Amino acid sequence: MDSHLLFVVEPMTLADVDQVMQIERVSFSAPWSARAYRYEIAENDHSTMRVVRPRPRWQSSLGVALQRLVGNLPGPVLGYAGAWRLVDEIHVSTIAVHPDWRRRGLGELLLLSLFDRGLELGVRRATLETRVSNLAAQALYRKYGFEILSVQKAYYSDNNEDAHIMGTPDLAAAEFQARLRTCRAQLHAHLRDGSGAAM
C-alpha cells in the first residue's frame, strides 16, 4: 500500500463489526447480520475481510516509532470488502462504502486489496455477482476487467431481481496485470491529491 495515501486498507477485526453494520444497513436491502461478519472474521479460513480507514495524520508524519509507542489507534471504518477463496478463484462476497464517502475511490481501493489477496493465494481469477440494476457497480467492475459471464434469475431474495455473474481473465496474465497497474496508478494519484472529488 502506498504510504502517502490518505487512506489505509487493513484486515477487519471483531472490534470493527459495529461500524461495519452501520454501513451494511444503509447499503443493502438484504443486509448480512453481525453474526455473519463475526463468523467470516473469526471462523472462516477461506474468507478475507478488509476495512478502509483514514490514515492517521500522526502516523504518516511521525512514522512507525510513534505508533509503537502509543499503540494502535484505528480511525473510523469508511468502507469494507470481503471475499472467499473458492478452489482456483477469489469470489468477492461484499463491498460497501459509507454514503458520505462514496465516489471518492475507496471502493476501488478495497477491490484492489482483494485482487492483491487473490494473487497472494495463487488463484486464477476473481468473480462476483451484482444486481442487474446496479449500473454504477458494473461500471467499476468493467473498469477492472470483469465481464458478464451469465445471468442468475431471481438471485436476490428481497425482490427476486436477477444477478449478473461477472468474472475476470487470469489474474496473472500480462494484459490483466498491465490493466491493474494503470488503474492502481490513476487511483493512487487521485487519493494522494486529497481533493475528495468524485472519481
N, C-alpha and C positions, 0 to 999 in steps of 0.2 A: 504494500500500500504506500502511496506517495505521502511522505511525511509532511509535505507542505499543504496538503488538502485541509479544508476547514472541517472535514467530517472523517469519522473513523468507523470501519465495519469490524465488529467483534462477535465472538460466539455469544449466543443468547444464554442467559442464566435463569435459574428459577426466580431470582430477585427481579427479573425483567417482566415476568408474566403479567402482573397487574397493569403495567403500562402498555404492553402488547395487546391486552384485551380491550383497553380503551380504544385503540386504533382499529382492532378487529371488528368491534361492534359498529363503528361508523363506516366501515369499508365494505362489509359483506352482508347480504340479506340472509345468508345462512352461515353465521359465524361458527368457527370452531369454539370449543369450550376451553376454559383454563386448564382443566384436567388433561385435555388432549395435548396442549402445549407442554405441560409438565412431563407427560409421557415421552414426547418427542425429545425433550432435553435430557431427561434422566435415564430413560429405559430403552429407547430405540437405537440400537447400534448402527443402523443403516441411515440414520437421519442426520442432516446438517441444518442447524438453525442459526441465523445471524441477525444482528441488530445494527442499525446505523445511528450514531450519536454525533453531536457536535464535538469536535476535538477541543478539549480544554485549552484556553489560551496559554495558561501557565505551562502546560505540558509541551507545547510546541516551542515556547520561547526559552524555558529553563531546562528542558530535557529530562532524560530518564533518571538522573541522580535525584532530582527533587521528587519525582514520582515515587521512587523507592523510599524516600524519607517520610513523606506524608501519607503514603498508601494510595490505593486505587480510589479515585473519586469519579465514578462514572456519571456522565451527563444524561439528560433525558433521552428516551428512545424516540426517534423521529420516524422510524420505519423498521421493517423486518422482512425476512425472507426465509424460506425453508425448502429443503429438497431431500429426496430419498434416493439412495443407490439401489437400482433395480437391475441386477445382473451386469450388463455392459452399458447402462445408461444412467444418467442422473436426471431424475424427474422433479421438476420444480413444483412443489406442493402448495406453496403460498407465497405471496409477495404483496406488501401494502405499505403505504406511506401516510403519515398523519395528514389530514386535509390541509392544514396550514403550511405544509412543506412539500406539497405536490408540485410537479412540473419544474423542479429545480435540479433534476439529475440524480436524486437519491435512489429511485427505483433502479436506474441503470447501474449505479454503484453496487447495489445489492445483487443485481443479476450477474455482474462481472465477478463478484465474490463467489457465486455458485459455479460459474464456469471454471474459476481457478480451483475450486474444490474438486470438480469433476476431473480436471486434468491431473490433480494430485492422486486421485483414486484410480486413474488409468481407464476411465470409461470412454466409450466410443462417441456418444452423442448426448445431447440434452433434449428432453421432451417436456411438454406441459399441456394442459387444457385451458381454454378460455372461452367465455361466453361469446356466442356469435355476434352479439350486440356490442361487445366491448371493443370498439374500433381503436380507441387510444392505446389499449394494451397490445392489440395486434400490430399496430404501427411500430411500437417499441420492439416487439419480438422480431418482426421482419428486419428491422434495422440490425439486429444481432444475429441474423442468419436463419431464423426459424421459418419454416414453410408449413402450410397446412397439409397434413397427411391424410386426415379423414374427418368425418363429422359423426359425432356421437349423439344420436337422437335422444331428446328429453333427458339429458345428462343431469341437469340441476333440479333437485327435488323441490325447491321452493316455488318454481314457476314452470317447470318442465321445459326450460329453454335448452336448445341444442348447444353442444360444445364443439369448438374446433380443436382437434388434436393436432398439435404442432411439434415439429422436431427440427433439429439442426443437422447439417452434414457432420462428418467425422471431426471431432473437436481438434484432433492433432493434425488435420490436413493443412498444408501450407496456405491455401487460399483462405481457409477459415481463420487461421492464426493471423494472417495479414489483416483481415476484417476486424478482428478483436483489437489488434494493435492500433489501428486507425480510430476505432470507436473509443478505446481507452484514452488515447492522447487527446481527442476532442473533448471528452468528458472531463478529464483532469484539468485541462486548460480552463474550462468553464467553472469548475468547482474552485480552482485556485484563485480565480478572479474575484470570487466572493460577492458578485453582484446580486445574486439571488434571483436573477431574471429567469423567466421560463425558458426551457430548452426548446 
